[in-house]
Amino acid sequence: MLNGDRFDLAASLTVSELLAQLDIDPRRVAVEHNLTVLKKPAYDTTRLIEGDAVEIVNFVGGGAR
C-alpha cells in the first residue's frame, strides 16, 4: 500500500529506491513505514516487502503571518 492505495513493485526496494523511482526528493518528505515514522538514514536500509504500508507526506511551505 502506498498512501492508502494498492501499489505493486516489480521487486523489493528500499525506501530510498522507491522515492527515486517515484522522482520524489527525500529531503522534502516524511515517510511512515508500517505505522512507524522513519528517520532519513533508515531510508537506505528499510526494505519494502509484500504487505507493507507506506505513507509519504510532502512538506508544504507557506502560511499566514
ChimeraX attribute file (.defattr): number of C-alpha atoms within 10 A of each C-alpha:
attribute: neighborCount
match mode: 1-to-1
recipient: residues
	/A:1	15
	/A:2	14
	/A:3	12
	/A:4	9
	/A:5	10
	/A:6	9
	/A:7	11
	/A:8	9
	/A:9	10
	/A:10	5
	/A:11	9
	/A:12	12
	/A:13	17
	/A:14	17
	/A:15	23
	/A:16	20
	/A:17	16
	/A:18	16
	/A:19	17
	/A:20	12
	/A:21	10
	/A:22	9
	/A:23	9
	/A:24	14
	/A:25	11
	/A:26	16
	/A:27	9
	/A:28	11
	/A:29	16
	/A:30	15
	/A:31	20
	/A:32	18
	/A:33	19
	/A:34	14
	/A:35	11
	/A:36	11
	/A:37	14
	/A:38	15
	/A:39	10
	/A:40	15
	/A:41	9
	/A:42	13
	/A:43	18
	/A:44	12
	/A:45	12
	/A:46	15
	/A:47	16
	/A:48	19
	/A:49	12
	/A:50	11
	/A:51	9
	/A:52	12
	/A:53	19
	/A:54	21
	/A:55	19
	/A:56	17
	/A:57	12
	/A:58	14
	/A:59	9
	/A:60	8
	/A:61	5
	/A:62	5
	/A:63	5
	/A:64	3
	/A:65	3
